[in-house]
Amino acid sequence: MPEQTFDLVIRGQRILTTAGLAPREVGVRGGVIVAMEPLGNGLQGTEIIELADDETLIPGLVDTHVHINEPGRTEWEGFASATRAAAAGGVTTVIDMPLNSIPPTTTVENLKLKRSVAQDQAFIDVGFWGGAIPGNTADLRPLHDEGVFGFKCFLLHSGVDEFPHLDAEEMEKDMAELRSFDSLMIVHAEDSRAIDHAPHPGGDHYSTFLASRPRGAENKAIAEVIERARWTGARAHILHLSSSDALPMIATAKRDGVRLTVETCPHYLTLMAEEIPNGATAYKCCPPIREASNRELLWKGLQDGTIDCIVSDHSPSTLDLKDLENGDFAVAWGGVSSLQLGLSLIWTEARHRGITLEQVVSWMAQKPAELARLHTKGQLALGYDADFSIFAPDEAFVVDVKKLKHKNPITPYDGKALSGVVRKTFLRGSVVDGQTPGGKLIRRGGV
């Protein structure tokens, strides 16, 4: 076979390159992007795809915040269902959270068990976070050496008893340990004492639930993370930011050189407390969806770079755990299912604000890849994995929860009209068909 023939060539007017949208031909060989040339150069491939006029080629999204829950709570979600849903939404890499599966990913043994279960079920690439819990400081280095991308801790009850939370002192001690091998601490930042003092969340009124998780609890915990990161020199990452109050202190910390990154999620950017019906527990998550004014400030924080990236925090459960019958926010499991919808959700909101598709993809692909130090993901560029999707930004659809690929048919977005349809997703140059699992289990620093 002549050297200039590629396994796959994609040609189109709208290819999202690192320099923006451009007419290009992309050549793929051995699962890697090895050529990007001006449209019309006539690259030859075993397979050639010509994009339609309404289609854009974008890099595969990287979602660093997904709860897959297998093994142990596989009825909530599993590797096959989660990775199928991800691919349907243009996501080609996920990093799985260390809790809600049983056992949690807090020892090398538990990580190996999880990998053995995921092995033949992944339709896209899957990596793993480790967990930092009381008493497992000695497990952190071995987990790091075994390839986890960093460590998650909670500063209040995690929702599951087998993943206990750290207090600020314990977090600092673990951060100092992580600093010694330049790993990352990712933190669910809500202060347990502040929440103990807040009103009880009982009943079906969303406003009561919102009052039970005040912004102050988030702000106080984020301040702790910032100072402990400052003292130890460790890298720290704030998970699912919902309180816009914290943005000035985050911006100051970054300016001071604290090694801090921050994510937010589609639900905080697209939903608002004022519109959540009473009893609608599909909307329950922690920290909670806040007011419209708060939402606008989060968008500002993204645009000025205070917030680094957007990831799903896909945290599914079975329908009964959402207490749909009574709609009691105190009883219902907290978590929003949105893995398949993130790109369309954010693009629908972003375009109303005059934000470009390039910017959206940067927040959802390039930036999460940088967070996890995935050096061959998140961009359409030479030498990168040929992970991408064909996206039709102007095509509209209405979310039908029964057609989503995650395991349990519940999402607050059911019935919502969105823009942007993922028509096809490729992993290392092959179409993800949902039939043959072609994903790899990836490790920090390489497959």
C-alpha positions as CSV (number, residue, x, y, z in Angstrom):
1,M,0.0,0.0,0.0
2,P,1.5,3.4,-0.9
3,E,2.6,5.4,2.1
4,Q,0.4,8.4,1.2
5,T,-2.8,6.3,1.5
6,F,-4.6,6.9,4.8
7,D,-7.0,4.6,6.7
8,L,-9.5,7.4,6.8
9,V,-9.8,10.8,5.2
10,I,-12.4,13.3,6.3
11,R,-12.9,16.4,4.1
12,G,-15.1,19.3,4.9
13,Q,-15.6,23.1,4.9
14,R,-15.9,23.2,8.7
15,I,-13.1,21.4,10.5
16,L,-12.4,22.7,14.0
17,T,-8.6,23.0,14.0
18,T,-6.5,24.5,16.7
19,A,-6.6,27.7,14.7
20,G,-10.4,27.7,14.5
21,L,-12.9,26.5,11.8
22,A,-11.3,25.9,8.4
23,P,-11.8,24.0,5.2
24,R,-9.5,21.0,5.7
25,E,-8.7,17.4,4.8
26,V,-7.8,15.2,7.8
27,G,-5.8,12.0,7.3
28,V,-5.8,9.2,9.9
29,R,-3.4,6.3,10.1
30,G,-3.1,3.8,12.9
31,G,-5.7,5.6,14.9
32,V,-3.8,8.9,14.9
33,I,-4.2,12.2,13.0
34,V,-1.2,12.3,10.7
35,A,-2.2,14.9,8.1
36,M,-4.2,18.1,8.1
37,E,-4.1,19.8,4.8
38,P,-6.2,22.5,3.0
39,L,-9.4,21.3,1.4
40,G,-8.7,20.4,-2.3
41,N,-5.3,18.7,-1.7
42,G,-6.9,15.4,-2.5
43,L,-5.7,13.1,0.3
44,Q,-6.5,9.5,-0.5
45,G,-7.8,7.0,2.0
46,T,-9.2,3.5,2.3
47,E,-12.3,5.3,3.5
48,I,-13.2,8.8,2.6
49,I,-15.9,10.8,4.3
50,E,-17.2,14.1,2.8
51,L,-18.9,16.3,5.4
52,A,-22.3,17.7,4.5
53,D,-22.7,21.4,4.3
54,D,-24.4,21.5,7.7
55,E,-21.8,19.4,9.5
56,T,-18.7,20.4,11.5
57,L,-15.9,18.0,12.6
58,I,-15.0,18.6,16.2
59,P,-12.6,16.9,18.5
60,G,-14.0,14.2,20.9
61,L,-15.1,15.7,24.2
62,V,-13.3,14.7,27.4
63,D,-15.6,14.3,30.4
64,T,-13.5,14.1,33.6
65,H,-16.5,13.8,36.0
66,V,-18.6,10.7,35.5
67,H,-20.0,8.2,38.0
68,I,-20.2,4.8,36.3
69,N,-21.1,2.9,39.6
70,E,-19.9,-0.5,38.4
71,P,-19.4,-2.9,40.1
72,G,-21.6,-2.9,43.2
73,R,-24.3,-0.5,42.0
74,T,-24.5,-1.5,38.4
75,E,-28.3,-1.1,38.4
76,W,-27.5,2.7,38.6
77,E,-25.2,2.7,35.6
78,G,-22.6,0.5,34.1
79,F,-19.5,0.8,31.8
80,A,-21.4,-0.4,28.6
81,S,-24.4,1.9,29.1
82,A,-22.4,4.9,30.3
83,T,-19.8,4.7,27.4
84,R,-22.6,4.2,24.8
85,A,-24.3,7.4,26.1
86,A,-21.1,9.3,26.1
87,A,-20.3,8.4,22.5
88,A,-23.8,9.4,21.5
89,G,-23.1,12.8,22.9
90,G,-19.7,13.2,21.2
91,V,-17.6,12.3,24.3
92,T,-14.7,10.0,23.5
93,T,-12.9,9.9,26.9
94,V,-14.4,9.7,30.4
95,I,-12.7,9.6,33.7
96,D,-14.6,7.6,36.3
97,M,-15.2,8.9,39.8
98,P,-13.9,6.7,42.7
99,L,-17.2,6.4,44.5
100,N,-20.7,5.0,44.1
101,S,-19.2,1.7,42.9
102,I,-18.6,-0.9,45.5
103,P,-15.8,-1.1,46.4
104,P,-14.6,2.5,45.9
105,T,-11.3,3.2,44.1
106,T,-9.3,3.7,47.3
107,T,-6.8,0.9,47.0
108,V,-4.8,-0.6,44.1
109,E,-6.7,-3.9,44.6
110,N,-10.1,-2.1,44.2
111,L,-8.8,-0.3,41.1
112,K,-7.7,-3.6,39.6
113,L,-11.2,-5.0,40.3
114,K,-12.8,-2.1,38.6
115,R,-10.6,-2.3,35.6
116,S,-11.3,-6.1,35.2
117,V,-15.0,-5.3,35.2
118,A,-14.6,-2.5,32.7
119,Q,-12.2,-4.3,30.4
120,D,-14.5,-5.6,27.7
121,Q,-17.4,-3.1,28.1
122,A,-15.9,0.3,27.1
123,F,-17.1,1.8,23.8
124,I,-14.8,4.8,24.4
125,D,-11.6,5.4,26.4
126,V,-12.0,5.2,30.2
127,G,-9.6,6.4,32.9
128,F,-10.0,6.4,36.7
129,W,-9.7,8.8,39.6
130,G,-8.5,7.5,42.9
131,G,-10.2,8.3,46.2
132,A,-8.7,10.0,49.3
133,I,-10.5,8.9,52.4
134,P,-9.5,8.9,56.1
135,G,-6.8,6.4,56.7
136,N,-5.7,5.7,53.1
137,T,-2.8,8.2,52.8
138,A,-0.4,5.2,52.3
139,D,-2.5,4.0,49.3
140,L,-2.2,7.3,47.4
141,R,1.3,6.8,45.9
142,P,0.6,3.1,44.9
143,L,-2.6,4.2,43.2
144,H,-0.8,7.0,41.4
145,D,1.9,4.5,40.2
146,E,-0.9,2.3,39.0
147,G,-2.2,5.1,36.7
148,V,-5.0,7.0,38.4
149,F,-5.3,10.6,37.2
150,G,-5.6,12.2,40.7
151,F,-7.6,11.8,43.8
152,K,-11.1,12.9,44.9
153,C,-12.1,13.8,48.4
154,F,-15.2,15.2,50.0
155,L,-15.4,17.8,52.8
156,L,-18.8,16.5,53.9
157,H,-20.7,13.2,53.8
158,S,-20.4,11.8,50.3
159,G,-23.8,10.3,50.2
160,V,-22.4,6.8,50.5
161,D,-21.0,5.3,53.7
162,E,-18.2,3.4,52.0
163,F,-16.5,6.7,50.9
164,P,-16.1,8.8,54.1
165,H,-15.1,12.4,53.9
166,L,-11.9,14.1,55.0
167,D,-11.8,17.1,57.3
168,A,-9.6,20.1,56.2
169,E,-6.6,18.9,58.2
170,E,-6.7,15.4,56.7
171,M,-7.1,17.0,53.2
172,E,-4.1,19.1,53.8
173,K,-2.0,16.1,54.9
174,D,-3.0,14.2,51.8
175,M,-2.3,17.3,49.6
176,A,1.2,17.4,51.0
177,E,1.6,13.7,50.1
178,L,0.2,14.4,46.5
179,R,2.6,17.3,46.1
180,S,5.5,14.9,46.5
181,F,4.7,13.2,43.3
182,D,2.8,16.1,41.6
183,S,-0.6,14.5,41.6
184,L,-3.9,16.4,41.8
185,M,-6.5,16.7,44.6
186,I,-10.1,17.2,43.3
187,V,-12.5,18.3,45.9
188,H,-16.2,18.2,46.5
189,A,-16.2,21.6,48.3
190,E,-19.1,22.0,50.7
191,D,-18.6,22.7,54.4
192,S,-20.3,20.1,56.6
193,R,-20.6,22.4,59.6
194,A,-22.3,25.1,57.5
195,I,-24.7,22.6,56.2
196,D,-25.4,21.3,59.7
197,H,-26.5,24.8,60.6
198,A,-28.7,25.3,57.5
199,P,-32.4,24.5,57.5
200,H,-33.5,20.9,57.0
201,P,-34.3,20.0,53.4
202,G,-37.6,18.0,54.0
203,G,-40.6,18.1,51.7
204,D,-41.3,18.8,48.0
205,H,-40.5,22.5,47.8
206,Y,-37.3,23.1,45.9
207,S,-36.8,26.4,47.7
208,T,-36.5,24.5,51.0
209,F,-33.9,22.2,49.5
210,L,-31.9,25.1,48.1
211,A,-31.9,26.8,51.5
212,S,-30.4,23.6,53.0
213,R,-27.3,23.8,50.8
214,P,-26.4,27.5,51.1
215,R,-23.8,29.2,49.0
216,G,-21.9,29.9,52.2
217,A,-21.2,26.2,52.7
218,E,-19.6,26.1,49.3
219,N,-17.7,29.4,49.7
220,K,-16.3,28.3,53.1
221,A,-15.1,25.0,51.8
222,I,-13.5,26.5,48.6
223,A,-11.6,29.0,50.8
224,E,-10.2,26.0,52.8
225,V,-9.1,24.3,49.5
226,I,-7.4,27.4,48.3
227,E,-5.5,28.0,51.5
228,R,-4.4,24.3,51.9
229,A,-3.3,24.3,48.3
230,R,-1.4,27.5,48.9
231,W,0.3,26.1,52.0
232,T,1.2,22.7,50.5
233,G,2.0,23.8,46.9
234,A,-0.2,21.0,45.7
235,R,-2.4,21.1,42.6
236,A,-6.1,21.4,43.5
237,H,-9.3,21.3,41.5
238,I,-12.8,22.5,42.6
239,L,-15.5,20.1,41.4
240,H,-18.9,21.2,40.1
241,L,-18.8,24.9,41.1
242,S,-22.3,26.2,41.7
243,S,-21.8,29.3,43.9
244,S,-20.8,32.4,41.8
245,D,-19.9,34.1,45.1
246,A,-16.6,32.1,45.1
247,L,-15.4,33.4,41.7
248,P,-13.6,36.5,43.1
249,M,-11.6,34.5,45.6
250,I,-10.8,31.8,43.0
251,A,-9.6,34.5,40.6
252,T,-7.4,36.0,43.3
253,A,-5.9,32.6,44.2
254,K,-5.1,32.0,40.6
255,R,-3.5,35.4,40.3
256,D,-1.4,34.6,43.4
257,G,-0.1,31.5,41.7
258,V,-2.1,28.9,43.7
259,R,-2.2,25.8,41.5
260,L,-6.0,25.8,41.2
261,T,-8.4,24.8,38.5
262,V,-12.2,24.9,38.6
263,E,-15.0,23.1,36.7
264,T,-18.8,23.7,36.4
265,C,-21.5,21.6,34.9
266,P,-24.3,21.9,32.3
267,H,-27.0,21.9,35.0
268,Y,-25.6,25.0,36.7
269,L,-25.3,26.8,33.3
270,T,-28.7,25.8,31.8
271,L,-31.2,25.4,34.6
272,M,-32.3,27.8,37.4
273,A,-33.9,27.4,40.8
274,E,-36.9,29.7,39.9
275,E,-38.1,27.3,37.2
276,I,-37.8,24.0,39.1
277,P,-41.2,22.6,39.9
278,N,-42.0,21.4,43.4
279,G,-41.4,17.6,43.8
280,A,-39.2,17.5,40.6
281,T,-36.4,15.5,42.2
282,A,-34.7,14.8,38.8
283,Y,-33.2,18.3,39.4
284,K,-31.7,17.5,42.8
285,C,-27.9,17.6,42.9
286,C,-25.3,18.8,45.4
287,P,-24.3,21.5,45.4
288,P,-27.7,22.6,44.1
289,I,-28.9,24.4,41.0
290,R,-29.1,28.0,42.1
291,E,-30.9,31.2,40.9
292,A,-30.8,32.7,37.4
293,S,-28.6,35.6,38.5
294,N,-26.1,33.1,39.9
295,R,-26.2,31.3,36.5
296,E,-25.3,34.4,34.6
297,L,-22.3,35.0,36.8
298,L,-21.0,31.4,36.2
299,W,-21.2,32.1,32.4
300,K,-19.1,35.3,33.0
301,G,-16.6,33.2,35.1
302,L,-16.2,30.8,32.2
303,Q,-15.7,33.7,29.7
304,D,-13.1,35.4,31.8
305,G,-11.2,32.2,32.5
306,T,-11.9,31.9,36.2
307,I,-13.7,28.7,35.5
308,D,-11.6,26.3,33.4
309,C,-13.9,23.7,32.0
310,I,-17.4,22.2,31.7
311,V,-18.0,18.5,32.6
312,S,-21.1,16.5,33.2
313,D,-21.0,15.2,36.8
314,H,-23.3,12.5,35.4
315,S,-24.5,11.0,38.7
316,P,-27.3,8.5,37.9
317,S,-29.4,6.3,40.2
318,T,-32.4,4.0,39.9
319,L,-35.8,5.6,39.6
320,D,-36.9,4.6,43.1
321,L,-34.0,6.4,44.7
322,K,-35.2,9.6,43.1
323,D,-38.4,9.2,45.3
324,L,-40.6,10.2,42.3
325,E,-43.7,9.2,44.2
326,N,-43.4,11.7,47.0
327,G,-40.9,14.1,45.4
328,D,-39.2,14.6,48.8
329,F,-35.9,16.5,48.2
330,A,-34.5,15.2,51.5
331,V,-35.0,11.6,50.6
332,A,-34.2,11.6,46.9
333,W,-30.7,10.7,45.6
334,G,-28.8,13.8,44.5
335,G,-27.5,13.6,40.9
336,V,-28.3,14.8,37.4
337,S,-28.1,12.5,34.4
338,S,-26.8,14.3,31.4
339,L,-23.8,12.5,30.0
340,Q,-25.3,12.2,26.5
341,L,-26.6,15.8,26.3
342,G,-23.8,18.0,27.6
343,L,-22.6,19.4,24.2
344,S,-26.1,20.2,23.0
345,L,-27.1,21.7,26.3
346,I,-24.1,24.0,26.4
347,W,-24.2,24.9,22.7
348,T,-27.9,25.8,22.9
349,E,-27.2,28.2,25.7
350,A,-23.9,29.5,24.4
351,R,-25.1,30.5,21.0
352,H,-27.8,32.7,22.6
353,R,-25.0,34.5,24.3
354,G,-22.9,34.9,21.1
355,I,-20.3,32.3,22.3
356,T,-18.7,30.4,19.5
357,L,-18.7,26.6,19.0
358,E,-14.8,26.8,19.2
359,Q,-15.1,28.2,22.7
360,V,-17.6,25.6,23.8
361,V,-15.4,22.8,22.5
362,S,-12.4,24.3,24.2
363,W,-14.3,24.2,27.6
364,M,-15.5,20.6,27.0
365,A,-12.6,18.9,25.2
366,Q,-9.2,20.7,25.4
367,K,-9.5,22.1,28.9
368,P,-10.6,18.8,30.6
369,A,-7.9,17.0,28.7
370,E,-5.3,19.5,30.0
371,L,-6.7,19.0,33.6
372,A,-6.1,15.2,33.4
373,R,-2.8,15.7,31.4
374,L,-4.1,13.7,28.5
375,H,-1.6,14.9,25.9
376,T,-3.2,13.2,22.8
377,K,-6.9,14.1,23.5
378,G,-9.2,17.1,23.2
379,Q,-7.9,18.7,19.9
380,L,-7.9,18.0,16.2
381,A,-4.1,18.3,15.7
382,L,-1.2,16.3,14.3
383,G,-0.2,13.4,16.5
384,Y,-3.4,13.5,18.5
385,D,-5.7,10.5,18.7
386,A,-8.3,10.4,15.9
387,D,-11.1,10.9,18.3
388,F,-13.8,13.2,16.9
389,S,-17.4,13.6,16.1
390,I,-19.5,14.9,13.2
391,F,-21.7,17.6,14.7
392,A,-24.7,19.4,13.1
393,P,-24.8,22.6,15.1
394,D,-28.1,23.9,13.6
395,E,-30.1,20.7,13.8
396,A,-32.7,20.8,16.5
397,F,-34.2,18.0,18.6
398,V,-36.4,17.4,21.6
399,V,-34.9,15.3,24.4
400,D,-36.8,12.1,24.9
401,V,-35.6,10.3,28.0
402,K,-36.6,6.9,26.6
403,K,-34.2,7.3,23.8
404,L,-31.2,8.2,25.9
405,K,-28.6,5.4,26.3
406,H,-27.8,5.8,30.0
407,K,-29.4,3.1,32.1
408,N,-32.2,4.8,34.0
409,P,-34.8,6.9,32.1
410,I,-34.7,10.1,34.1
411,T,-33.2,13.5,33.4
412,P,-34.4,17.0,34.1
413,Y,-34.0,17.7,30.4
414,D,-36.8,15.5,29.2
415,G,-38.9,17.4,26.7
416,K,-36.4,20.2,26.3
417,A,-35.7,21.5,22.8
418,L,-32.0,21.7,22.0
419,S,-29.7,22.7,19.2
420,G,-26.9,20.5,17.9
421,V,-26.9,16.9,17.0
422,V,-24.0,14.5,17.1
423,R,-24.4,12.4,14.0
424,K,-21.3,10.1,14.3
425,T,-18.5,9.6,16.8
426,F,-15.1,8.2,16.0
427,L,-12.6,6.7,18.5
428,R,-9.1,6.4,17.0
429,G,-10.5,6.7,13.5
430,S,-13.2,4.0,13.9
431,V,-16.9,4.8,14.2
432,V,-18.3,4.0,17.6
433,D,-21.2,1.7,16.7
434,G,-22.5,0.8,20.1
435,Q,-22.1,-2.9,19.2
436,T,-18.3,-3.6,19.4
437,P,-16.6,-2.1,22.4
438,G,-13.4,-0.5,21.1
439,G,-12.5,1.7,24.0
440,K,-9.2,1.4,26.0
441,L,-8.7,1.6,29.7
442,I,-6.2,4.5,29.9
443,R,-3.7,5.4,32.6
444,R,-2.1,8.7,33.6
445,G,0.9,9.2,31.3
446,G,-0.2,6.9,28.6
447,V,-2.4,3.9,27.7
